[in-house]
């Protein structure tokens, strides 16, 4: 299913507006020749997931008015093919585009879907949203059949959760002693570890269950398939199963940590 993001629509509106101000001596208007581009703006807005529209109050009202105004302008051109180029509707169209552009710049290109698992137990004010964005994107990629993207994004979310848990829930001496015991060749700083290290240390510290560690280790193997050489040697590739496995790992980690 096609999906648009706010910045993509802003870029298209900029293209349309750049043609309206080509002559600084003239009144800025949109031309009937730009009807295809304006139609494309409306089409992209219709493909914009509702959760991306983080507008409220008068901003949201103005956003809806601007979109409807552009639709009315297209209908006017269709019903009045001989209308003069400098008609009031054409000038009003510029204002509608400018308002829509300004409001869309307030909207993010990434936001977790409402169905994405909450991470209220993570105290960091920014980290939960970052991880939830990855999980939400992984789920969207799964629906769209983008197996590799889904596997990679879910694996990244799992890695971020384990790193947070290790560095937040245990004192530094516990981490260092455990690291020396289970991954002695890894650097002392947990930020320099790989997913395998996070899984082993988190399990040794009792942060995740055996079931979760086993599932995470399986997802780790699948995530390694992003490397072309490894995938070729093993004659394997990311598929729906690897994506589901990686997403299941995230859910199990969240269950254990919460």
Secondary structure, 3 states (H helix, E strand, C coil): CCCECHHHHHHHHHHHHHHHCCCCCCCCCCCHHHHHHHHHHHHHHHCECHHHCCCCHHHHHHHHHHHHHHHHHHHHHHHCCCCCCCCHHHHHHHHHHHHHHHHHCCCCCCCCCCCCCCCCCCCCCCHHHHHHHHHHHHHHHHHCCCHHHHHHHHHHHHHHHHHHHHHHHCCHHHHHHHHHHHCCCCCCCHHHCCHHHHHHHHHHCCCCCHHHHHHHHHHHHHHHHHCHHHHHHHCCCCCHHHHHHHHHHHHHHHHHHC
